[in-house]
Amino acid sequence: VAVLEACLGTAGMVASIGGGQWRKAQGYINPFWLAFASSLAATLYAAFFLRESVKQKKETKLFTLSHYKAVYRLYTAPERPSSRWKLVLYTLAFFVIVTVHFGARDLYVLYELGFPLCWASDLIGYGSAASYLAYLSSLAGLRLLQLCLEDTWVAEIGLISNIAGLVVISLATTTPLMFTGYGILFLSMAPTPVIRSKLSKLVSETEHGALFASAACVQGLCSLVATGVFNSLYPATLHFMRGFPFLFGAILLLIPAAILG
């Protein structure tokens, strides 16, 4: 899971740096054509070249509620009843972490465009690349810290990195300080793969599909909640502190830190 998230970071860095420079040279249209071509290529690859992992085919129905019932049973009547509350608490921690992550990412560009930073498209591209670098540095940090610490402690260190980085960004009034905030976020992506791993250990092998489906649903809900809360909070708090949403996100991260602790 951590390797897959590192792939997201690598792609994000390349796209951010290249996109910022390309936008500066030729405008918005051509970068969108590249995004379209990349999506089309991925679709064709998945349809015609990607091998199916399930060898034995089973009869399935297109319209069925069985999958939703499996997700519901995962939390109400799991195969291991003692793990029910841990499932709920870890899912809550995952929800808060991802919501803050999505909410902060939604606001970075607006924050950098405004006074006193007033960044141009090239600097915004570099800033976006720096934020995606956290995917790679978190993977490396996760592997190194696991040699001497338990996963829970690694996640706590990642949350400290996330909280400290958001606090610095909330106070950033200069370009070096903003990039310092991005630098402090270097372990911010470590908690999510740890929580996914802990969730997978709480269920049996037959429940993994329902668990990953549940995590995907929670992630979609995170995107919805983050957009609604953080995008509303930003204009409402401009008059007294432009970076307040980032500070608010840092405070919210104390909840998963307490749950994991």
C-alpha positions in Angstrom: 0.0 0.0 0.0 2.8 2.4 0.8 4.5 1.6 -2.5 1.3 2.4 -4.4 0.9 5.7 -2.5 4.6 6.5 -3.4 3.6 6.0 -7.1 1.0 8.7 -6.6 3.7 11.0 -5.2 6.0 10.3 -8.1 3.3 11.0 -10.7 2.2 14.1 -8.8 5.7 15.6 -8.7 6.3 15.0 -12.4 2.9 16.5 -13.3 3.2 19.5 -11.0 6.7 20.6 -12.2 6.0 19.9 -15.9 2.5 21.3 -15.7 3.6 24.5 -14.1 6.3 25.2 -16.7 4.0 24.1 -19.6 1.2 26.3 -18.4 3.6 29.3 -18.2 4.8 28.6 -21.8 1.6 27.6 -23.7 -1.4 28.2 -21.5 -3.9 25.7 -20.0 -5.2 23.8 -23.1 -2.2 21.6 -24.0 -1.6 20.2 -20.5 -5.3 19.1 -20.4 -4.8 17.3 -23.7 -1.9 15.4 -22.1 -4.1 14.5 -19.2 -6.8 13.3 -21.5 -4.3 11.2 -23.6 -2.8 9.7 -20.4 -6.3 8.7 -19.1 -7.2 7.2 -22.5 -3.9 5.2 -22.5 -4.5 3.9 -19.0 -8.1 2.9 -19.9 -7.0 1.0 -23.1 -4.2 -0.7 -21.1 -6.6 -1.9 -18.4 -9.1 -3.1 -21.0 -6.8 -5.0 -23.3 -3.4 -5.8 -21.6 -3.9 -6.0 -17.9 -4.3 -9.7 -16.8 -7.2 -10.7 -14.6 -6.0 -11.7 -11.1 -9.0 -14.0 -10.4 -8.5 -17.2 -12.3 -11.7 -19.0 -11.3 -14.7 -17.2 -12.7 -17.9 -17.1 -10.7 -21.5 -16.3 -11.6 -22.3 -12.7 -10.6 -25.2 -10.4 -10.8 -25.0 -6.8 -12.0 -27.7 -5.4 -9.7 -27.2 -6.8 -6.2 -27.1 -5.6 -2.6 -24.9 -8.4 -1.4 -21.7 -6.2 -1.5 -23.3 -3.4 0.5 -24.5 -6.0 3.1 -21.0 -7.4 3.3 -19.6 -3.9 4.2 -22.5 -3.4 6.7 -21.8 -6.8 8.4 -18.1 -6.0 8.6 -18.9 -3.4 11.3 -22.1 -4.9 12.9 -21.3 -8.6 13.0 -17.6 -9.2 12.1 -16.2 -12.8 12.2 -14.1 -11.6 15.2 -16.5 -9.7 17.5 -13.7 -8.4 19.7 -12.3 -6.4 16.8 -15.6 -4.4 16.2 -14.6 -1.3 18.2 -11.1 -1.3 16.9 -12.5 -1.4 13.3 -14.7 1.6 14.1 -11.9 3.6 15.9 -9.3 2.9 13.2 -11.8 3.9 10.5 -12.6 7.1 12.4 -8.8 7.9 12.6 -8.5 7.1 8.8 -11.5 9.4 8.1 -10.0 12.4 10.0 -6.5 12.0 8.6 -7.7 11.8 4.9 -10.2 14.6 5.4 -7.5 17.0 6.6 -5.2 15.8 3.8 -7.8 16.5 1.1 -9.0 19.7 2.7 -5.5 21.2 3.0 -4.6 20.2 -0.6 -7.7 21.9 -1.9 -6.5 25.2 -0.4 -2.7 25.2 -1.1 -3.0 26.9 -4.5 -5.5 29.6 -3.3 -3.2 30.3 -0.3 -0.1 30.6 -2.5 -1.9 32.9 -5.1 -3.0 35.4 -2.4 -1.1 38.1 -0.6 1.6 38.1 0.8 3.0 35.0 -1.1 1.6 36.0 -4.6 3.1 33.0 -6.4 3.2 32.6 -10.2 2.3 29.3 -12.0 5.9 28.0 -12.0 6.3 28.5 -8.2 2.9 26.9 -7.6 4.1 23.9 -9.7 7.2 23.6 -7.5 5.1 23.9 -4.4 2.7 21.2 -5.6 5.7 18.9 -6.4 7.1 19.5 -2.9 3.8 18.5 -1.4 3.8 15.3 -3.4 7.3 14.6 -2.3 5.8 13.6 1.0 4.5 10.4 -0.6 8.1 9.3 -1.4 9.7 10.5 1.8 7.0 8.9 3.9 7.6 5.5 2.2 11.4 5.8 2.9 10.8 6.9 6.4 8.2 4.2 7.0 10.7 1.5 5.9 13.5 2.9 8.0 11.5 3.6 11.2 10.0 0.1 11.1 13.4 -1.3 11.7 13.5 0.0 15.2 9.9 1.1 16.1 6.4 -0.5 16.1 4.0 0.6 13.4 1.9 2.6 15.9 4.9 4.8 16.8 5.7 5.3 13.2 2.1 6.5 12.6 2.4 8.9 15.6 5.6 10.4 14.3 3.9 10.8 10.9 1.0 12.7 12.6 3.5 14.9 14.5 5.1 15.7 11.1 1.7 16.5 9.6 0.6 18.7 12.5 3.9 20.6 12.6 3.9 21.2 8.9 0.4 22.5 8.8 1.1 24.9 11.7 4.2 26.3 9.8 2.2 26.6 6.6 -0.7 28.4 8.5 1.9 31.1 9.6 3.8 31.3 6.3 4.2 34.8 4.9 7.3 34.2 2.8 8.3 31.7 0.1 11.1 30.0 2.1 8.7 29.6 5.1 6.1 28.0 2.9 8.6 25.5 1.5 9.8 24.8 5.0 6.3 23.8 5.9 6.2 21.4 2.9 9.6 20.0 4.1 8.3 19.3 7.6 5.4 17.3 6.0 8.0 14.7 4.9 6.4 11.9 7.0 2.8 13.1 6.8 1.7 10.2 4.5 3.0 7.5 6.8 -0.1 7.1 9.1 -2.5 6.0 6.3 -0.8 2.8 5.1 -0.2 1.9 8.8 -3.9 2.2 9.5 -4.8 0.3 6.4 -2.5 -2.5 7.5 -3.9 -2.5 11.0 -7.5 -2.7 9.6 -6.5 -5.6 7.4 -5.2 -7.5 10.4 -8.5 -7.1 12.3 -10.5 -9.1 9.7 -10.3 -12.5 8.2 -9.2 -13.1 4.6 -12.8 -13.5 3.4 -13.6 -10.0 4.6 -10.7 -8.2 2.9 -12.8 -7.3 -0.1 -15.5 -5.7 2.1 -12.8 -3.9 4.1 -11.1 -2.3 1.1 -14.5 -1.4 -0.3 -15.4 0.3 3.0 -12.0 2.2 3.0 -12.8 3.4 -0.6 -16.3 4.6 0.5 -14.8 6.4 3.5 -12.2 8.0 1.3 -14.9 9.3 -1.0 -16.8 10.7 2.0 -13.6 12.4 3.1 -13.3 14.2 -0.2 -16.9 15.4 0.1 -16.6 16.6 3.7 -13.1 18.1 3.2 -14.4 20.2 0.2 -17.4 21.4 2.1 -15.7 22.2 5.4 -12.3 23.6 4.3 -13.5 25.5 1.3 -16.2 27.2 3.4 -13.8 27.9 6.3 -11.1 29.6 4.1 -13.2 32.7 3.0 -14.9 32.9 6.4 -11.6 33.3 8.2 -9.7 35.5 5.8 -10.4 38.6 7.8 -8.5 37.5 10.9 -6.1 34.7 9.8 -5.5 33.5 6.2 -3.9 30.2 7.3 -6.6 29.3 9.9 -7.9 26.2 8.0 -4.4 24.7 8.1 -4.3 25.3 11.9 -7.8 23.8 12.2 -6.6 20.7 10.3 -3.6 20.4 12.7 -6.0 20.5 15.7 -8.2 17.8 14.1 -5.2 15.5 13.7 -5.0 15.3 17.5 -8.0 13.0 17.4 -6.3 10.2 15.4 -3.2 10.8 17.4 -5.2 10.0 20.6 -6.9 7.0 19.0 -3.6 5.4 17.9 -2.0 6.3 21.2 
